[in-house]
Amino acid sequence: MATRHQVRETIVGLLYAQDMGNEDIAKHLDIIFEEKKIRNKQRDFALSLYEGVKENLEKIDAKIDMFLKDWTLLEIGSIERAILRLAAYELMFTDLDRAVIINEAIELSKELGSETSPKFINGVLDSVKKALA
């Protein structure tokens, strides 16, 4: 059974793939979730995250864009963009603990992003969190 961290890592991968032009990735969710052993409640959680980001992408992007000082959303790395989108969705549209959401995003950026990603992700998400308070 996958952990929530593994679920988020998978969703970041799906968002990244879609962002890189794989528009048909959603057709393969069942196969991907089964390969990653994302089942039952974790599968429901994964679907809610993926579909939630897709359905609210304009709102999410607009909120993130407010806090990118010298960049636009399309100028930052694709992995960082996927992590920010997932975490911003969770901050904006779920009741999950905000500290946990930000910490998970930072951990994902350490695993998947560049050396400077964790600090960047933390700064943007902290600003998003404060704007929502």
Disulfide bonds with the S-S distance in Angstrom:
none
